[in-house]
Amino acid sequence: MTLFLALALLTAVVTFAGSLLVWKLSLKYRLYPKIRERDVHTRPTPRLGGVAMFVGILVGFGAAAFVSELGPTRFSNVAIIFENPAQILSILGAALLIVLIGVADDIWDLDWMTKLAGQFIAAGLVAWQGVSIVSLPIGGIAVGSSWMSATITVFTIVLVMNAVNFIDGLDGLVAGVALIANGVFFIYSYLLVQQTSPFNYFNLASLIAVVLIGALAGFLPLNWHPAKLFMGDAGALLVGLLMATSAIAVTGQINPGAVGFDQLFAAFMPIILPFAVLVIPLLDFGLAVVRRLNAGKSPFSADRKHLHHRLLDMGHSHLHAVLILYGWTAVIAVGCLLTYVFPVYFGIDAFWAFALMGVGFLVCTAVTLAPLGRRRRLAAAAADTQPIAEQPAPGAADAATRGEPAHEPSTGAR
């Protein structure tokens, strides 16, 4: 754990310094696009934060590789991760490709077909070198042939990349949601390896997760509202790529046949948790695809109807919308983690984890819908304070129903 924390801290410091440098250079050379109609921010803001994040991640991986070469120390078993250097290089190569595509899109606005093709190539690089879904935690069932495994892996990575990119619309949203999700996933992968390999806690999934945590933590201060720097497509796609890769790397480490019925849900966590921590991006992605296809548009065309936009339209402030999505992510991710931790480490039935998750859902729902109730109360108060309309003269209503002119009240004059 000490090494993981040191790697996260180093990556955070490098990313923060790199973000400051990228921000200053972007302002100096005007490396920022014009404000688009769907944008929420009101002033031109640099979008190259993904470059600083990538540099921080490179330094994090480089530091881990350096430690692996130190020889017989208490950190020497980290070398197991680097026994297959081609695997690490393929992940970093895919990350570099995604960052280059993202930077080009942030500067020149590439068409969606070009971006999608680049995403498939990057995902193919990861699957090509062995980071792929080879088995599922359902009795250790293998995923068919190697081609089927690679295909499922590639489509999973591309799906997660686009899901993360789709929610990148508010200051600090992607960085915070991914920070929470990766923090929970790192804890899960670390605890899982304690169960499956008690003499070696180091694994590829945890390394990717902790380095990404450092990059997100180092970038978030400049991305907090009002943001000085955006991560852009380069950063959002990079985050999605690494989150998907770490989830795929941990898949299949638990066999349900080796655990009791009370721990059965925990056996499926390698599949459930990666999607649970990404439930907000995946939900937004699915709704956007359906919405755009129904409108006869490309599923990758931009609009202003994402979940975060809807929260703003409901009456939430920018900060409140971001914090609400943080809350939903934390409740789902931590709740799923507790379904593993309670029975395995404390002997507590997983029911109590679901109960806590249900309470969290109720709280998040109440906070999310609060502006609607406040709007109804204001509308009711406004209706109560409106002046009563002037009553019609006696007989006017009856005359109107007969089509006759209303009689003026008599004044005694002729």
N, C-alpha and C positions, 0 to 999 in steps of 0.2 A: 504493500500500500504506500510505503514511503516513496518508492520510485515513481509510482503513478502520480502522486501529489506533486512531486518535483517536476515531472514532465508537464503536468497541467500548468503549473506556475510559470515555467520557462516559456511555454507556448503562449500563455496569456501576456507576458511581458513583451515578447517579441511582436506579437500581433498588435498590442496597444501602440508600441513605438512605430511600427509600420503603418498603422492607421493614421497616426498623426502626420507622418511623412507624406502618405498618399493624399491626405486632405489638403495639406499646404501646397503640394505640387499641383493638385487638381485646380485649386483656386488660382494659383499663379498662371497656369497655362490654359485656364478656362476649359478644363476637361469635364464638362457636365452638359447634359442635354437640356433642351427646352422643356418646360412644364407641359405635360399632356393633359387632355381634358379629364381623364379618369384619375389623375393624381390628386392626393389629399394635401400635399405640401404646397406652399404658396411662393417659395423662392427656389431658384435653381440650386440643386444640391449634387455634389459629386457622387458617382455611383460605383467607384472602383474599390470599395472596401474589401471585396473578395480577393483582391491581389494581396493585401496585407494578411488576410486570414490564411491564404495558401502559403505564404512565406513562413508564418508562424508554425503551420502544420509541418512543413519541410524541416524546420529546426527541431520540432518535437520528435519526429521520426529519426532525424540524424542523431539527436542526443540518445535516444533509445538504442540505436545501432552502436554508438560509441560505448555505451555501458555494456552491451553484449560482448564487446571485445576486451573487457578488462581482465578476463581470466577468472580464476577461482575466488570469487568474492560472493557475498550473500546475494548479489544481484546477477550472478552469472547465468542463472537459469532463464533469464530473459532472452538468451541467445537462441532458445528453442524457436522463438518467433521468427528469427532471421536465418533459420536453417535453410529456408527456401527463399533466397533473395529475389528471385524472379517474381514471386508473388507480391512482395512489398513494392518492387519496381513497377509492376503492372498497376497497382492501386495508385501510386504516385503519378504514373504516366497518365492514367485515366483522369486523375484530378487536374493535372496540368492541361490536358486537352479541354476539359470542361471549363476551366478558368479562361483559357484563350478564347473559346467560343463565347463565353459570357461577356468578356471584355469587348469583343468585337460587336456583340449585340448592344451593349450599353453605349457604345460610341456611334455605331453606324446603323443600328436597328435592323438586324438580319431578319429574313423571312422565316416563318415557323418551320418550314420543311428543312431548311439548312440546319437549324438548331436541333431539330429532332434527329436528323441523321447523325450529327455529332454526338448526341446523347447515346444513341445505339452503339456507335463505335466505342465510346468510352466504357459503356457497360460490357461490351464484348471483350475489351481488354481485361477487365476484372475477372470475368468468367473464364477466359482463355487460360489463365494461369492458376486455376484451381479454386478460386474463391467462389463457390457455387453451391447451390442447394442439392446435395447428393442424397440426403435422406430426410425424412420427416419424423418427428417424435410420436409416431403412431405405431408402436411396436417395432420401431427401427425399419420401417418400410422404405425401400430404396425408390428413388424417383426415376423409374424407367431407365432409359439409355442415357449416355453422356450427352447426347444432343438434346434430349428432353430437359435434362438438368440445366444445361447451358441456356436453353430458350427461356425456361421459367425464371432463371436468375437474371437474364438481361431485361426481360419485361418488368420484373419486380423493381430493379434498380431504376429504370426509366420512369416507372409509375411514381416511385417515391421522390425522385428528383423533381418531377413536374408538380407533384402535390405540395412539396415544400415551396417551390417557386411561386405557386399560385397564391399563397397567403402573404407574400411579401408586398404588403400595401400600406402598412403603418409603421411609424418609427418604433424600432425595438421589437417588433412583433415576431419575426422569424428567429432573431437571435435569442429572445427570451423563451419562446416555445421550444426551440431546439435545445437550449441549455437545460431546461427542466426535463425534457424527454431523454436527453443523453445522460443527464445526471442519474436518473432513475435506472436507465438501461445499464449504465456502468456498474451500479450497485448490484443489479441482478446478475450480470455476467460474472462479476467478481465472486459473488456468493455461490453461483452455480459451479464455477471452477473449484471452489473449496470443496464441494461435494464430490466432483468427478475426478479431481486431481489434487489431493490435499498437500502434496509435496511441491507443487509448482503452481503458484497463483497467476502466473503471467500467461496471457493468451492474446491472440490477435484482436478479438472483438473488444476486449477491455482497453487495449492500447489505442485502437482507433477512436473509441468513445472518449477516453480521457484526453487525448490530444485535441479532439474536436471541442470538448468542454473548455479547454484552455483558450482555443482560438475564439470561441463565442464570448467568453468572459472578457477577453482582451479587447474585442471589437465593440461590445455593448455600450461602454461609456460614451463613445462618439456617435452611437446610433440611437441613444435615448432621446426622447422627445424634449425639445425640438432637435432633430438630428442634424449633425454637421456632416455626416458621411453615411451613404447607403452601401449595403453589400452588393447590390445589383444582381443581375442574373449570374454573374461569376460566383458570387458568394452563396446565393440561394441554391444553385445547382450543385455546388461543391458540398454544401451541408447535406443535401439530399443524397448525393452519391456516397458519402462516407457513412451516413446513418444506415443506408440500405446495406452497405458492405459489412458493417459491424454486425448487423442483425443476421445477415446470411452466414457470417463466419461462426456464429454461436449456435446456429440451427442444428438440431440433432444430437446434442450432448446429453440428453436425458431419454431414457427408454421407459415408457409407461409400464412395461412389464416388470420393472425392477422396483416399483414403489407400490405402496398400499393404496386402497381406494380413497382414503382421506387425503392423500397427496396427489391424486390423479390430475386435478386441475393444474398443479404445479408442473406436471410433466408436459403439458401443452404450452407452457409459457414461452418457449423459444419461438412459437408461431404467434401466440396471442399478443405478447408484450410489444414486439416491434410495430404491430398495427395499432395497438392500443395507444402508444405514445404518439402515433401519427394520426389519431382519429380526426382531429380538427383539420389538418391539411388534406387528408383523404376525403373527408366529407365535403369540404369546399371544392375540391377537384371534381368529385363525382357530380355535385350539383351544377357546377359550371359547364361540364361536358354536356349534361342533359339539357341544360338551359340553352346552350348555343346550338346544339344539333336541332332542337325543336324550332329554333328561330332560323334554321337554314344556314347557319354560319359554321366556320371552322371551329372545332373544339379548342383551338389554341388562339383564337381571336380574343382581344382584350375587351373588357367591359367594366362597369362600376357596380356590380351586383354581388360581389364576394361577401362572405360572412362579416368581415370587418367593416365593409361599407354599409351593410344593413344595420350593424350596431350603431354606427354614426347616424344613420337616418332615423333610428328609433329615438335618438335624443342623447345618447351617451357621448361624453367628451372623448377626445383622442386617447387620453391616458386611461380613462375608464374602460374603453373598448379593448385596449391592449391587456389591461389587468384582468378583465373578464375572461379573455381567451387563455391567459396564463392559468387562471383558476380552473377552467375546464380541463386543460392539459394536465395540471397537477393532480386533480381528483382522479382522472381516469388512469394515469400512469402509476401514481402511488397506490391507488386501490388495487390494481392488478398485481403490483409488486407484493402487497401485503397478503394476497391470496397464496403466494409462494412462501413468504417469510413466516406467517402465522403457523401453518401446520408443520413446516420443516424444522423451524428453529424454536418454536414456543409450544408446540403441541396443541395449538388452538384451532378450532374448526374454522375453515375458510369462510363459513357463513358470516362470521363477524367482520371479515374484510369487505364482503359484499354489503353488509349493513352500513358500515362506515362510508362506503362508496355511494350508497343510496342517500345518506344524509348530505354528503357533499354535492350530489346532483341537485337536491332540493334547494340548497343554499345558492348554488350557481344559477339555477333557474330563476329564483326569486330576484337575485341581483340583476340578471339579464333582462327580465321583464319589468323591472321597477319603473323605467320611464313611461311605459304604457299606462300603468296605474296612475302615475303622477299626472300624465296628460289627461286622463279621464276625470280626475279630481279637479284639475284646473278648468276643464271645459264645463263641468257641472257648476263650479263656483261662478264662472262667467255667466252662465245661463241664469243663475239665481239673482245676479246683480243687475240684469238688464231691466230697464224701465218697462212698466206695464203699458201695453199699447192702449191708445185712447178708445174707450168703448163707443160703439155706434149709437146713434140717437134711437130712442124708443120707437119701435115700429119700422125702423129702417130695414132690419133683417127680413121681416115678414113681407114688406113691400118689394124687396129685392127678389124674393122667391116667387112673387106674382108678376114680376116684370113691370111694376108700377114705380113711379118716382116717389121717393120718400117725402112725407109731409114735414114741413118745417114746424117746429113747435109754435103754438099761437102766442102772439105778443099783445093781442087785444086791439091791434091796429087794423084798419080796413084798407 
